[in-house]
Amino acid sequence: MRTRSALSSLIFVIIIVVGGGIATMNFSPTAPVVPICIWGITFLVAILVSLATKVADQWDRAVILRLGQFHALKGPGLFFIIPVIDAIPYWIDTRVITSAFKAEKTLTKDTVPVDVDAVLFWKVLDPKKAALAVADFQSAISWASQTALRDVIGKTMLSEMLEGRDKISGILQKIIDERTEPWGVNVISVEVKDVLIPQALENAMSMQAQAERERQARVILGDSERQVAEKFSEAAKSYQNDPVAFHLRAMNMLYEGLKGNSTIVIVPSTAVESMQLGGLAGLTALTMGIGQDKSNIGTKI
């Protein structure tokens, strides 16, 4: 707009200066009316030329109406119109435009109120349709986007909306593009930015997720205990068929217990008899072994 105004003003000044110079050159005391007429004609021509000269930017298209009827599309660059007869009601921007829209307190299919924010990327492909087929195509696109978003929310479950934003964006793009196609507008993409749910429901979903994790932890712990019990059962069968291995395992456990600075170890009498520790020789051998290990540890320290 600044370029167009500056060019029109420049043309107006140039014509005034040139016309004034001509009038001054032809001025004579005997004909004072002639310069005034020249000045008047120059001023009128300057106004008409400045009004007729237009410049459209690279991304703009000018919709020209001649006597109220569509005449042509002009731009980009320099072009001329007929003042008073021609009019330019719209300058259509053909670049990609972004429009933010949202739906507040809209019920999903499972009756949950949500607030959804989205962004629409669109472009005018046919400036003639955008100017003539709808009164205000930008407002129409905004309202069409909001109504489409509400329709999609009402047909979607909350879980699907939280997990499948890409799917919802694709559905919205298809719906909005069908509605705006008669206006010469092409919807490039739709991006769902955020889905807000009530705070109470958010807290409940957090508690549900926490309970689910705790349940999974308990299941894993129970399965681990089951596996340990199965291994103990297999070991018991092995010891049942091999009493010598069982005695060695018992002696190893008793030895580890005494080595850990335990002063008193209680074991069944049957186990002591089976390991032949009830006699003096057995206890002496066990004590000497423990003492030797402790002395080795002290030497290393």
N, C-alpha and C positions, 0 to 999 in steps of 0.2 A: 504493500500500500504506500509506503514512503517513496519507493521508486516511481510509482505511477504519478503521485502528486508532485514530486520533484521535476519529472519530465514535463508535465503539463505547465507547471510554473515557469520552467526554463523557456519553453516555446512561447508562452505568453509574453515574457520579458523581451525575448529576441524580436518578436514581431512589433512590439511597442517601440523598441529602440530604433528599428529599421524604419518604421513608419514615421516616427518623430523626426528622424534625420531627413527623410524625404520632404516632410512638411517644412522643416526649417530651411532647407535649400531652396524651396520654391516660394519662400515668404517674401512679400513685397508690401510696402505701405499702402499701395493703391488697391490691393486685393486681400484684405485681412480675413475674409470669409473662407478663402480657399484652404489655408492651413487648418482651420477649425474642422472643416469637412474631412480633410485627410486624416486628422487626428481621430475623428469619430469613426471613420471607416476602418482605420488601422486597429482601433480598440475593439471593434466588433469582430473583425477578422481574427484577431488574436484570441478572443474568447471562443469563437467557433473552432479554430484549429486546436486549441488546447483541450476542448471538450471532445473532439473527434479522435485525438491521439490516445491510444491505450497501449499498455505494455503488460504482458502476462509472464509471470515467472515460469521457470522450467517445469514445475509441478502443478501449475494452475491451468484450468480451462475456463474460459469465459462463455457463459450462456447468453446469446444475443437474441433479444426479442425485437422484431420490427412491427410496429403498430400493434403490439400485443400478441403477435404470433411468433412461434419459434422460427428463427432465421438460420442461425449457424452456431457452431462452436469455434472459438478462436483461441489461439495460444498453442505453444508458448512463443514469446517474442513480441515484436511490434506489430500492431494492427490498427485499423481505423474503423470508426463507425460514423453514422450520420446523426449528428446531434438532434435532439428532440424526437426524431423518428425512431431511432434505435435506443434500446435500453439494455443494461446488463444487470439483471436481478441477482445472479449467482456467480460467484467465483468458486469453482469446484476444485478441491485439493485431491489430487490423484495419488498421493503418497499413502503408505501404510499408516493407519491411525489406530491408537490404542484407546479403549474405553473401559473403565472400571464399572462394574455393576455388582449388586449383591441382593440377597434375599434374607430378610430378618424375620425371626420367629415363625419359620415355615415348618409345618409338620411333615415328618417323613412317613413312609408307609406303615411303620410300627408306632406312629403317633408320638414321636419325639421332636420337640421344637429345636431347631438348629438355625444358626446364622452362617451363611455361606458367602464368601467373597470370591469373585472371579474377574478375569481380565479378557477382553475381546480384542482380537487383532483383525482388522478389516480394511478393505480397499475399494474405492469407487472404480469400477471398470467401464461403466457407461454414464458419463456425466449428464447426458440428455435425459435418461430415465430418472437419475437422482434428482434432477431439477424439476421435471414435469410430472413424474408419477406419484410423488408424495410431497406434502407441503414442507415438512422439515425432516429430511432423511436422518439426520443425526439423532434427533429426539425419538424418531420412530425406531431406529436401531436399538437405542437404549431401552425403550419399553418392550420391544420384542425380546431382547436378551433377558430382561427380568422375568417376564411371564414364562419364557421357556425354562429358565432356571427353577422357578417355582413348580412347574409341571414335572420336571425331572425329579426334584426332591420328593414330591408327593408320591412318586411311583417307585422310590428306591428305599431299601432298608438301611438303617443306620450303619450296620456293620459293613454293608457293601459300599456305602458312601465313604467310610473312613479308610477302607482298604483299596478301593478301586477308583481313585480320582481320575486316572487316565481314561478309564471307560466312560465316566460321566462327562469328561471334557469332550470326548469324541461324539457322544450323543448330543450334547449341547451344540457343537459345531454343525452337525447335520441339520438339526431343527432350525437354528437361527439362519443358516445359509438358505434353506428352503423359503423362509419367510422374507428374506431381504433380496432374493434373486430378482423379483419383479422390479425392484428399485435400482437395479444396476450395481448392486453392492455384492462383493465377494468376501465371505468370511474365511480368513486364512487359518486361524486356530483360536481355541478357547482354552484358557488355563485356569483351573480351580486353585486359588491361592490358599484358602484356609476354611476349615469347617469347625465352628465353635458350638459346643454342646453345653447344657446347664452345668453349673458347678457341682450340684448334688449328684447328678448322673456321672460326672467325671470322677468324683470320689468313689462312687459305688463301683465303677469299672476298675478303678485302681485296686480296691479291696478284692474284687473278684480275681484280678490277675495275680495278686499276692497269694490268695487262697489256692489258686491253681498251681502256682509254683511250689507252695508248701505241700500240696497233695502229691505232686510229682516227686518231691524230695523224699516223702515218706514211702512212696512206692519203690523208689530206688533203694532206700535203706532196707525195706522188707525183703526185696529181691536179693540184696547182698547177704542178709542173714540166712536166707534160704540156701544160697550157694555155699556159705560157710558150713551150715549144718550138713549139707550133702557131703562135703569134703571130710567132715568129722566122722560121718557114718562110714565112708569108704576107709578112713584110717582105722576105725574100730574093727572093721572086718579084717583088715590086714593084721592088726595086733592079735585078734582072736585066733587066727591060724598060725601065728608065730609068737609063742610066749617069750622067747628070748629077746625079740625086738621090743616087746612090751616092757620087759624088765630094764632093758637098756634105756628106753625112753623115760621110765620112771626115775631111774638113777640120775639121768641127765637133768631132769626137772628139779630133783632134790639138790643136786650139786649147784645148779644155778641159784636156787633159793638161799642156800648157805653162803655162797660166794657174794651175795648182795648185802653182806653185813647183817644178816638176820640172826638173831640170838636164839630164837625158838622156832622150830619147824614142827608142826604137828602132822603126822602121817599115820595111816591105818597100820595096825600091828601086822595084818596079813601082808601088807606091802613090805614092811621091814623084814619079815621072815622070808618072803620070796626073794628079796634082794640080798639076803644073808648079811644084814647089817645089825642083827641083834647081838652078835658076838663081839668080843673085844677086838678081835683082829679086823673085822670089817669096819668098825668105827674108827680104829687107829689109822687104817689105810685112807679112809675118807678125809679124816682130819689132816693128815700129812699132805694129802693132795691139795687141800684148800690152802694150808699154810704155805706150801711151795708157790702157789699162784700169787698169794698176797705178797710174798717176798720178792717175786719177780716184778710185780707191779711197783713196789717201793723202789727197787733198783732202777727201773726205767724213769721214775719220777726224779 
